[in-house]
Amino acid sequence: MSEKKVPLRMCMACRERKSKKEMLRVVKSESGIHLDFSGKAEGRGAYLCNSEACLNKLLRYKLVNKTFSCDAGEEVYKAIEEEFRGRKQN
């Protein structure tokens, strides 16, 4: 029997490849840009390591703008930061 292939995704902050289960998905959909904890939301997705360092890099360099080729405002970055920190506390 062959082993199952593990899907790898690249972090948009550190550019490191990790398994899909270790990452958080950021989604751009008609309703806006937000974190997708289920990994199944509709829309264009990008991945972020589940680490404070990668979150800080995402916020500092405005990587959502570059990744999705759009102009995400400060409110989007604040919402992503709040969702991330809220999940870390739980």
All heavy atoms as an XYZ file, in Angstrom:
718
protein
N       0.839     -1.187      0.000
C       0.000      0.000      0.000
C       0.885      1.251      0.000
O       1.886      1.312      0.689
C      -0.891      0.022      1.235
C      -2.024     -0.982      1.159
S      -2.964     -1.145      2.672
C      -3.781      0.396      2.779
N       0.471      2.233     -0.730
C       1.218      3.475     -0.759
C       0.678      4.442      0.289
O      -0.495      4.383      0.652
C       1.139      4.118     -2.141
O      -0.194      4.455     -2.430
N       1.562      5.308      0.764
C       1.150      6.297      1.762
C       0.355      7.403      1.088
O       0.597      7.746     -0.060
C       2.375      6.880      2.447
C       3.079      5.896      3.331
C       4.224      6.524      4.073
O       4.141      7.726      4.400
O       5.211      5.817      4.320
N      -0.571      7.959      1.845
C      -1.383      9.052      1.336
C      -0.559     10.321      1.228
O       0.250     10.615      2.113
C      -2.558      9.309      2.282
C      -3.869      9.354      1.595
C      -4.985      9.588      2.565
C      -6.257      9.668      1.756
N      -7.385      9.992      2.557
N      -0.744     11.064      0.165
C      -0.011     12.301     -0.036
C      -0.576     13.386      0.886
O      -1.781     13.585      0.965
C      -0.145     12.738     -1.482
C       0.732     13.879     -1.848
C       0.659     14.180     -3.330
C       1.520     15.352     -3.661
N       1.464     15.677     -5.090
N       0.311     14.096      1.589
C      -0.093     15.160      2.512
C      -0.075     16.481      1.738
O       0.960     16.858      1.191
C       0.866     15.243      3.716
C       0.487     16.385      4.631
C       0.881     13.935      4.473
N      -1.219     17.190      1.677
C      -1.231     18.461      0.947
C      -0.396     19.521      1.663
O      -0.576     19.748      2.855
C      -2.707     18.861      0.905
C      -3.397     18.024      1.911
C      -2.525     16.847      2.219
N       0.529     20.142      0.940
C       1.376     21.193      1.495
C       0.910     22.546      0.978
O       0.498     22.676     -0.169
C       2.842     20.980      1.103
C       3.504     19.715      1.616
C       4.919     19.619      1.082
C       3.501     19.679      3.122
N       1.003     23.545      1.829
C       0.645     24.920      1.463
C       1.780     25.840      1.888
O       2.487     25.567      2.848
C      -0.651     25.352      2.162
C      -1.870     24.500      1.815
C      -2.243     24.674      0.355
N      -3.444     23.942     -0.004
C      -3.447     22.751     -0.593
N      -2.321     22.152     -0.862
N      -4.581     22.156     -0.910
N       1.913     26.962      1.179
C       2.978     27.915      1.484
C       2.413     29.083      2.279
O       1.384     29.654      1.915
C       3.617     28.436      0.199
C       4.817     29.326      0.466
S       5.528     30.069     -1.002
C       6.059     28.660     -1.901
N       3.097     29.433      3.346
C       2.716     30.577      4.170
C       3.010     31.864      3.405
O       4.087     32.018      2.831
C       3.497     30.555      5.480
S       3.226     32.004      6.518
N       2.051     32.780      3.387
C       2.269     34.030      2.650
C       3.213     34.974      3.387
O       3.685     35.931      2.805
C       0.951     34.713      2.320
C       0.091     35.100      3.456
S      -1.395     35.892      2.798
C      -2.524     35.578      4.105
N       3.541     34.697      4.639
C       4.453     35.550      5.400
C       5.884     35.030      5.347
O       6.786     35.720      4.897
C       3.981     35.675      6.838
N       6.109     33.792      5.791
C       7.472     33.263      5.867
C       7.854     32.433      4.643
O       9.008     32.052      4.498
C       7.652     32.435      7.136
S       6.711     30.894      7.172
N       6.887     32.131      3.774
C       7.093     31.372      2.533
C       7.533     29.928      2.794
O       8.066     29.270      1.922
C       8.103     32.060      1.615
C       7.902     33.537      1.412
C       6.667     33.881      0.668
N       6.823     33.547     -0.742
C       5.833     33.564     -1.611
N       4.643     33.912     -1.224
N       6.020     33.244     -2.860
N       7.278     29.423      3.986
C       7.623     28.054      4.342
C       6.465     27.129      3.989
O       5.307     27.504      4.139
C       7.894     28.000      5.848
C       8.566     26.749      6.305
C       8.943     26.832      7.774
O       9.524     27.849      8.186
O       8.618     25.874      8.504
N       6.777     25.931      3.519
C       5.744     24.956      3.179
C       5.468     24.055      4.381
O       6.390     23.495      4.970
C       6.169     24.108      1.999
C       6.192     24.868      0.710
C       6.464     23.945     -0.442
N       6.455     24.668     -1.678
C       5.366     24.860     -2.432
N       4.220     24.367     -2.049
N       5.443     25.528     -3.552
N       4.193     23.925      4.705
C       3.765     23.069      5.809
C       2.498     22.345      5.386
O       1.865     22.702      4.395
C       3.475     23.894      7.064
C       4.691     24.561      7.647
C       4.346     25.266      8.929
C       5.575     25.932      9.507
N       5.270     26.624     10.743
N       2.100     21.362      6.185
C       0.872     20.647      5.859
C      -0.330     21.574      6.042
O      -0.306     22.498      6.860
C       0.718     19.400      6.725
O       0.356     19.745      8.035
N      -1.336     21.314      5.288
C      -2.546     22.142      5.285
C      -3.163     22.236      6.680
O      -3.693     23.275      7.065
C      -3.534     21.546      4.288
C      -4.723     22.368      3.994
C      -5.548     21.689      2.911
C      -6.841     22.417      2.683
N      -7.641     21.787      1.642
N      -3.075     21.171      7.455
C      -3.680     21.146      8.786
C      -2.970     22.061      9.784
O      -3.562     22.461     10.775
C      -3.697     19.714      9.326
C      -4.652     18.817      8.584
C      -4.679     17.439      9.158
C      -5.674     16.580      8.414
N      -5.771     15.233      8.966
N      -1.703     22.390      9.532
C      -0.934     23.244     10.434
C      -1.142     24.732     10.161
O      -0.635     25.564     10.911
C       0.561     22.961     10.286
C       0.987     21.588     10.704
C       2.465     21.368     10.448
O       3.270     22.210     10.914
O       2.805     20.384      9.780
N      -1.843     25.059      9.097
C      -1.959     26.438      8.637
C      -3.357     27.002      8.882
O      -4.314     26.260      9.071
C      -1.665     26.504      7.131
C      -0.412     25.812      6.689
S       1.054     26.730      6.992
C       1.055     27.791      5.598
N      -3.441     28.325      8.863
C      -4.720     29.020      8.901
C      -5.007     29.532      7.495
O      -4.101     29.994      6.804
C      -4.670     30.207      9.857
C      -4.517     29.893     11.328
C      -4.367     31.188     12.112
C      -5.708     29.118     11.832
N      -6.257     29.479      7.084
C      -6.626     29.922      5.751
C      -7.227     31.317      5.822
O      -8.104     31.593      6.631
C      -7.644     28.951      5.152
C      -7.986     29.233      3.718
C      -8.730     28.048      3.118
N      -9.015     28.288      1.726
C     -10.235     28.458      1.216
N     -11.289     28.367      2.014
N     -10.408     28.689     -0.057
N      -6.745     32.202      4.956
C      -7.293     33.544      4.808
C      -8.065     33.532      3.506
O      -7.538     33.104      2.476
C      -6.177     34.613      4.759
C      -6.766     35.999      4.615
C      -5.300     34.532      5.993
N      -9.331     33.969      3.534
C     -10.207     33.874      2.372
C     -10.673     35.247      1.913
O     -11.053     36.085      2.726
C     -11.454     33.016      2.708
C     -12.405     32.952      1.539
C     -11.053     31.641      3.128
N     -10.650     35.435      0.601
C     -11.243     36.628     -0.004
C     -12.489     36.157     -0.745
O     -12.410     35.388     -1.700
C     -10.278     37.286     -0.986
C     -10.889     38.498     -1.659
C      -9.963     39.073     -2.706
C     -10.637     40.259     -3.387
N      -9.858     40.712     -4.546
N     -13.645     36.599     -0.276
C     -14.904     36.219     -0.902
C     -15.743     37.476     -1.121
O     -15.287     38.588     -0.859
C     -15.659     35.229     -0.007
O     -15.985     35.830      1.224
N     -16.940     37.286     -1.586
C     -17.834     38.423     -1.813
C     -18.144     39.158     -0.520
O     -18.404     40.358     -0.525
C     -19.115     37.948     -2.479
C     -18.906     37.473     -3.897
C     -20.192     36.971     -4.526
O     -21.272     37.157     -3.932
O     -20.102     36.397     -5.618
N     -18.106     38.441      0.597
C     -18.410     39.060      1.891
C     -17.212     39.773      2.506
O     -17.341     40.385      3.553
C     -18.950     38.006      2.859
O     -17.966     37.030      3.100
N     -16.037     39.664      1.890
C     -14.854     40.341      2.402
C     -13.701     39.384      2.646
O     -13.732     38.234      2.215
N     -12.699     39.858      3.357
C     -11.510     39.066      3.662
C     -11.529     38.721      5.142
O     -11.703     39.588      5.985
C     -10.231     39.843      3.303
C     -10.211     40.161      1.808
C      -8.993     39.057      3.706
C      -9.103     41.088      1.380
N     -11.375     37.437      5.444
C     -11.430     36.979      6.834
C     -10.690     35.659      6.983
O     -10.332     35.020      5.988
C     -12.884     36.834      7.298
C     -13.687     35.930      6.410
N     -13.764     34.587      6.605
C     -14.430     36.195      5.303
C     -14.532     34.047      5.673
N     -14.944     34.999      4.857
N     -10.461     35.233      8.227
C      -9.863     33.926      8.494
C     -10.932     32.854      8.364
O     -12.079     33.047      8.757
C      -9.265     33.874      9.901
C      -7.987     34.658     10.138
C      -7.540     34.501     11.581
C      -6.886     34.221      9.205
N     -10.547     31.725      7.798
C     -11.456     30.599      7.631
C     -10.925     29.444      8.462
O      -9.973     28.781      8.069
C     -11.529     30.221      6.148
C     -12.277     28.927      5.905
O     -13.148     28.586      6.726
O     -11.988     28.262      4.902
N     -11.521     29.215      9.615
C     -11.038     28.169     10.510
C     -11.473     26.775     10.056
O     -10.845     25.792     10.394
C     -11.497     28.428     11.947
C     -10.925     29.702     12.506
C     -11.734     30.796     12.755
C      -9.570     29.812     12.762
C     -11.210     31.967     13.260
C      -9.028     30.981     13.272
C      -9.850     32.057     13.518
N     -12.539     26.691      9.259
C     -13.001     25.393      8.774
C     -12.177     24.910      7.596
O     -12.082     23.711      7.343
C     -14.473     25.472      8.367
O     -14.613     26.257      7.188
N     -11.597     25.838      6.838
C     -10.827     25.476      5.655
C     -11.684     25.154      4.455
O     -11.194     24.658      3.447
N     -12.980     25.442      4.532
C     -13.898     25.064      3.459
C     -14.731     26.215      2.917
O     -15.608     26.005      2.093
C     -14.833     23.971      3.960
C     -14.100     22.709      4.354
C     -15.045     21.665      4.864
C     -14.254     20.438      5.280
N     -15.100     19.351      5.711
N     -14.475     27.427      3.362
C     -15.272     28.571      2.911
C     -15.012     28.844      1.432
O     -13.925     28.596      0.910
C     -14.933     29.812      3.733
N     -16.022     29.345      0.759
C     -15.902     29.670     -0.658
C     -15.064     30.924     -0.822
O     -15.102     31.833     -0.002
C     -17.280     29.905     -1.266
C     -18.036     28.642     -1.509
C     -19.298     28.890     -2.306
O     -19.330     29.820     -3.124
O     -20.245     28.132     -2.096
N     -14.330     30.976     -1.913
C     -13.540     32.151     -2.226
C     -12.081     31.811     -2.446
O     -11.649     30.666     -2.310
N     -11.330     32.812     -2.805
C      -9.891     32.664     -3.043
C      -9.186     32.544     -1.706
O      -9.385     33.359     -0.813
C      -9.385     33.906     -3.795
C      -7.906     33.985     -3.982
C      -7.485     33.166     -5.194
N      -6.097     33.454     -5.535
C      -5.079     32.692     -5.157
N      -5.288     31.632     -4.417
N      -3.853     32.993     -5.518
N      -8.360     31.528     -1.545
C      -7.708     31.295     -0.272
C      -6.201     31.439     -0.327
O      -5.579     31.224     -1.368
N      -5.628     31.807      0.780
C      -4.185     31.847      0.974
C      -3.932     31.360      2.397
O      -4.838     31.400      3.237
C      -3.654     33.257      0.778
N      -2.719     30.935      2.668
C      -2.442     30.312      3.953
C      -1.422     31.091      4.762
O      -0.556     31.771      4.219
C      -1.968     28.871      3.744
C      -3.093     27.998      3.267
C      -3.429     27.922      1.920
C      -3.864     27.283      4.159
C      -4.485     27.155      1.481
C      -4.930     26.508      3.735
C      -5.232     26.442      2.397
O      -6.296     25.688      1.976
N      -1.558     30.967      6.082
C      -0.712     31.656      7.045
C      -0.363     30.673      8.154
O      -1.238     29.945      8.633
C      -1.472     32.853      7.627
C      -0.774     33.716      8.652
C       0.362     34.490      7.992
C      -1.751     34.682      9.286
N       0.919     30.644      8.551
C       1.325     29.792      9.673
C       0.552     30.206     10.918
O       0.192     31.362     11.081
C       2.818     29.937      9.953
S       3.869     29.234      8.710
N       0.341     29.254     11.782
C      -0.378     29.514     13.022
C       0.608     30.024     14.078
O       0.708     29.468     15.160
C      -1.079     28.227     13.474
C      -2.132     28.486     14.503
O      -2.423     29.618     14.846
N      -2.711     27.417     15.006
N       1.366     31.086     13.731
C       2.365     31.620     14.656
C       2.258     33.137     14.741
O       1.858     33.808     13.797
C       3.779     31.233     14.209
O       4.159     31.979     13.084
N       2.647     33.633     15.885
C       2.621     35.075     16.151
C       3.556     35.828     15.208
O       3.248     36.914     14.729
C       3.042     35.310     17.604
C       2.739     36.671     18.134
C       1.281     36.864     18.502
O       0.615     35.894     18.869
O       0.823     38.013     18.405
N       4.732     35.236     14.916
C       5.721     35.884     14.048
C       5.162     36.107     12.640
O       5.344     37.173     12.050
C       6.992     35.053     13.986
N       4.473     35.114     12.113
C       3.912     35.239     10.764
C       2.746     36.236     10.743
O       2.595     36.981      9.775
C       3.475     33.889     10.230
S       4.879     32.850      9.761
N       1.957     36.259     11.798
C       0.881     37.241     11.877
C       1.463     38.649     11.882
O       0.988     39.526     11.148
C       0.025     37.029     13.126
C      -1.048     38.100     13.356
C      -2.135     38.013     12.284
C      -1.638     37.995     14.727
N       2.504     38.869     12.683
C       3.131     40.189     12.751
C       3.704     40.610     11.405
O       3.590     41.767     11.011
C       4.217     40.210     13.826
C       3.632     40.105     15.218
O       2.474     40.450     15.452
N       4.415     39.598     16.146
N       4.306     39.678     10.691
C       4.859     39.974      9.369
C       3.738     40.313      8.383
O       3.874     41.230      7.581
C       5.674     38.784      8.871
C       6.529     39.088      7.682
C       7.483     37.942      7.407
C       8.411     38.305      6.279
N       9.369     37.231      6.004
N       2.629     39.578      8.460
C       1.465     39.845      7.605
C       0.948     41.261      7.841
O       0.669     41.997      6.885
C       0.357     38.830      7.900
C      -0.972     39.066      7.201
C      -0.980     38.337      5.879
C      -2.121     38.616      8.067
N       0.854     41.658      9.094
C       0.344     42.987      9.443
C       1.337     44.081      9.060
O       0.947     45.120      8.529
C       0.038     43.055     10.935
C      -1.024     42.077     11.458
C      -1.081     42.135     12.972
C      -2.374     42.342     10.843
N       2.605     43.843      9.317
C       3.630     44.860      9.086
C       3.808     45.190      7.603
O       3.915     46.352      7.222
C       4.950     44.374      9.657
C       6.075     45.365      9.504
C       7.314     44.869     10.181
N       8.387     45.821     10.008
C       9.651     45.542     10.181
N      10.001     44.341     10.569
N      10.561     46.444      9.992
N       3.841     44.157      6.769
C       4.102     44.352      5.341
C       2.843     44.371      4.473
O       2.945     44.385      3.245
C       5.072     43.281      4.836
C       6.432     43.387      5.462
C       6.869     42.428      6.372
C       7.275     44.451      5.177
C       8.117     42.526      6.969
C       8.527     44.557      5.764
C       8.942     43.590      6.655
O      10.187     43.697      7.241
N       1.673     44.343      5.114
C       0.386     44.397      4.390
C       0.333     43.322      3.299
O       0.044     43.585      2.135
C       0.168     45.776      3.768
C       0.319     46.932      4.732
C      -0.834     47.003      5.684
C      -0.740     48.270      6.521
N      -1.333     48.127      7.808
N       0.610     42.080      3.679
C       0.721     40.996      2.711
C      -0.605     40.569      2.102
O      -0.619     39.930      1.048
C       1.431     39.804      3.357
C       2.883     40.064      3.738
C       3.463     38.874      4.478
C       3.715     40.400      2.517
N      -1.717     40.902      2.722
C      -3.019     40.578      2.129
C      -3.191     41.355      0.827
O      -3.694     40.817     -0.166
C      -4.178     40.870      3.118
C      -5.518     40.731      2.447
C      -4.094     39.943      4.319
N      -2.741     42.604      0.816
C      -2.826     43.416     -0.403
C      -2.077     42.750     -1.552
O      -2.575     42.663     -2.668
C      -2.243     44.812     -0.175
C      -3.044     45.635      0.794
O      -4.149     45.286      1.176
N      -2.477     46.746      1.211
N      -0.870     42.294     -1.271
C      -0.039     41.681     -2.302
C      -0.598     40.330     -2.748
O      -0.669     40.045     -3.943
C       1.380     41.498     -1.768
C       2.331     40.912     -2.759
C       3.711     40.775     -2.173
C       4.647     40.137     -3.186
N       5.955     39.864     -2.635
N      -1.011     39.524     -1.802
C      -1.485     38.176     -2.109
C      -2.757     38.190     -2.947
O      -2.889     37.435     -3.905
C      -1.734     37.384     -0.809
O      -0.522     37.367     -0.049
C      -2.172     35.975     -1.099
N      -3.708     39.043     -2.576
C      -4.991     39.071     -3.279
C      -5.088     40.178     -4.322
O      -6.149     40.383     -4.909
C      -6.139     39.207     -2.276
C      -6.312     38.001     -1.398
C      -6.292     38.115     -0.021
C      -6.490     36.746     -1.939
C      -6.457     37.013      0.799
C      -6.647     35.631     -1.137
C      -6.637     35.768      0.231
N      -4.003     40.905     -4.554
C      -3.981     42.008     -5.539
C      -5.160     42.953     -5.350
O      -5.921     43.230     -6.281
C      -3.990     41.453     -6.967
O      -2.872     40.637     -7.183
N      -5.319     43.404     -4.122
C      -6.406     44.324     -3.804
C      -5.915     45.309     -2.742
O      -4.811     45.183     -2.233
C      -7.629     43.577     -3.296
S      -7.386     42.816     -1.687
N      -6.755     46.282     -2.438
C      -6.405     47.250     -1.405
C      -7.251     46.972     -0.169
O      -8.350     47.504     -0.029
C      -6.622     48.681     -1.920
C      -6.128     49.726     -0.936
O      -5.211     49.412     -0.161
O      -6.673     50.843     -0.951
N      -6.738     46.098      0.706
C      -7.445     45.779      1.948
C      -7.165     46.888      2.948
O      -6.021     47.232      3.192
C      -6.978     44.436      2.489
N      -8.201     47.444      3.516
C      -8.040     48.539      4.468
C      -7.575     48.075      5.834
O      -7.455     46.877      6.104
N      -7.319     49.034      6.690
C      -6.864     48.751      8.050
C      -7.872     47.890      8.817
O      -7.483     47.076      9.655
C      -6.616     50.053      8.817
C      -5.300     50.703      8.503
C      -4.096     49.840      8.879
O      -4.086     49.249      9.971
O      -3.182     49.756      8.048
N      -9.159     48.084      8.537
C     -10.180     47.306      9.256
C     -10.043     45.808      8.972
O     -10.317     44.982      9.846
C     -11.595     47.805      8.927
C     -12.044     47.637      7.485
C     -11.579     48.733      6.540
O     -10.987     49.730      6.990
O     -11.800     48.577      5.333
N      -9.607     45.435      7.776
C      -9.409     44.024      7.435
C      -8.266     43.452      8.272
O      -8.386     42.366      8.847
C      -9.104     43.857      5.925
C      -8.658     42.445      5.608
C     -10.315     44.241      5.094
N      -7.174     44.198      8.368
C      -6.026     43.728      9.151
C      -6.369     43.643     10.640
O      -5.951     42.708     11.323
C      -4.810     44.640      8.923
C      -4.222     44.458      7.544
C      -4.503     45.345      6.519
C      -3.412     43.367      7.268
C      -3.971     45.162      5.249
C      -2.869     43.171      6.008
C      -3.158     44.074      5.007
O      -2.634     43.874      3.763
N      -7.137     44.593     11.134
C      -7.556     44.553     12.545
C      -8.453     43.341     12.804
O      -8.326     42.671     13.820
C      -8.273     45.842     12.924
C      -7.333     47.022     13.097
C      -8.047     48.166     13.789
C      -7.188     49.399     13.887
N      -6.006     49.224     14.716
N      -9.366     43.056     11.869
C     -10.269     41.917     12.019
C      -9.494     40.601     12.009
O      -9.756     39.707     12.826
C     -11.314     41.920     10.910
N      -8.521     40.467     11.109
C      -7.707     39.253     11.053
C      -6.926     39.084     12.356
O      -6.864     37.994     12.916
C      -6.753     39.283      9.833
C      -7.561     39.105      8.546
C      -5.677     38.208      9.952
C      -6.755     39.274      7.273
N      -6.352     40.170     12.854
C      -5.593     40.112     14.103
C      -6.489     39.713     15.274
O      -6.124     38.863     16.090
C      -4.939     41.465     14.379
C      -4.069     41.475     15.606
C      -3.381     42.804     15.849
O      -3.790     43.826     15.254
O      -2.439     42.816     16.647
N      -7.699     40.286     15.362
C      -8.624     39.952     16.446
C      -9.069     38.499     16.366
O      -9.154     37.812     17.384
C      -9.837     40.888     16.410
C      -9.523     42.286     16.873
C     -10.685     43.252     16.675
O     -11.799     42.802     16.327
O     -10.476     44.459     16.857
N      -9.382     38.004     15.148
C      -9.789     36.608     14.979
C      -8.658     35.679     15.395
O      -8.876     34.685     16.080
C     -10.173     36.334     13.524
C     -11.479     36.951     13.111
C     -11.782     36.740     11.624
O     -10.912     36.182     10.898
O     -12.873     37.112     11.203
N      -7.432     35.995     14.989
C      -6.264     35.172     15.311
C      -6.037     35.132     16.816
O      -5.891     34.075     17.402
C      -5.033     35.741     14.604
C      -3.779     34.939     14.858
C      -3.465     33.860     14.054
C      -2.915     35.286     15.892
C      -2.311     33.127     14.288
C      -1.766     34.566     16.127
C      -1.451     33.471     15.322
N      -6.008     36.294     17.452
C      -5.750     36.363     18.888
C      -6.905     35.752     19.687
O      -6.682     35.127     20.714
C      -5.492     37.791     19.318
C      -4.227     38.359     18.672
C      -3.724     39.602     19.357
N      -2.744     40.312     18.567
C      -1.494     39.938     18.356
N      -1.079     38.808     18.863
N      -0.667     40.669     17.636
N      -8.128     35.901     19.216
C      -9.279     35.291     19.875
C      -9.207     33.782     19.838
O      -9.548     33.101     20.808
N      -8.737     33.243     18.754
C      -8.618     31.790     18.633
C      -7.480     31.272     19.503
O      -7.584     30.198     20.082
C      -8.357     31.398     17.187
C      -8.203     29.906     17.020
C      -8.607     29.443     15.657
N      -8.725     28.021     15.638
C      -7.923     27.217     14.939
N      -6.977     27.723     14.205
N      -8.094     25.917     14.967
N      -6.395     32.026     19.611
C      -5.262     31.615     20.433
C      -5.642     31.532     21.913
O      -5.130     30.713     22.648
C      -4.080     32.592     20.284
C      -3.290     32.392     19.034
C      -2.503     31.121     19.120
C      -1.505     31.037     17.994
N      -0.759     29.817     17.994
N      -6.551     32.411     22.359
C      -6.947     32.431     23.769
C      -7.849     31.266     24.112
O      -7.877     30.818     25.239
C      -7.644     33.752     24.109
C      -6.685     34.917     24.092
C      -7.420     36.233     24.311
O      -8.636     36.287     24.341
N      -6.641     37.311     24.437
N      -8.591     30.761     23.140
C      -9.529     29.642     23.393
C      -8.841     28.304     23.391
O      -7.860     28.010     23.023
C     -10.653     29.630     22.366
C     -11.545     30.833     22.542
O     -11.615     31.408     23.602
N     -12.221     31.212     21.479
